[in-house]
Amino acid sequence: MPSPSKIFRSSYLVLGGEDVFAGGQGLAAAGVTVLLMATGIVCGTYLWVDMTGRLRLRSSRNLA
């Protein structure tokens, strides 16, 4: 995962016009990291809700 300093350094390279290619690579890597983290949160939340719902259903059947 890119560190915050690498993200800011990449932004500086792009905005400063020093090395646009290297800065673009760093920003692309940061964007991919953020996208993967968001995907993990969404999928993890979906799986957690589904799993706990199934457990509640199973426990309510056992009580009845």
N, C-alpha and C positions, 0 to 999 in steps of 0.2 A: 504494500500500500504506500503510495507516495506521501511523504511527510509534508506538513503545511509549509515548511520553508521551501521545499522543492516546488510547490504549487505557486508560491509568491515569486520565486526566482524565475519560473517559466513565464509567468505573467509579465514580469519586468523585461525578459528577453523579447517577448512579442511586442509589447507596447513601446519599448525603447528602440526597437528595430535593430538590435545588435545581432541576434541569431534567431530569426523567425522560425526556422525549421526545428531547432532544438526546443524552443519555447512551445511550439505547436505540439510536439511530441509529448512534452510534459503535461500540457493542458489536456491533451487527448487521454493520456493515462489517468489523470485525475478525474476526468469525466466518466471514464469507464469504471473507475473505482466507486464513484458515487452512485452510478447506475446499478452496479452489482450489489452494493450495500442496501439500496432502496428495494431492489428485487428480493433480497434475502429477508428484509423486514416484512414485506408484503406476504411472501410465501410462508414465512415462519408464523405470522399472525393467523393466516388462513388455516395452516395445519394445527396450530394450538387450539383455535376455536372449534375446529372439527373434532379433534381428539377429546377435548373436554366435553363437548356435546354428546359424543358417543358414550363417554364414561358416565355422564349424568343419566342418560337413557338406560344404560345397563344397571346402574344402581337403583333407579326408580322401578325397574322391573323386578329386581330382587326384593325390594321392600313390599311390593304388592302381593 
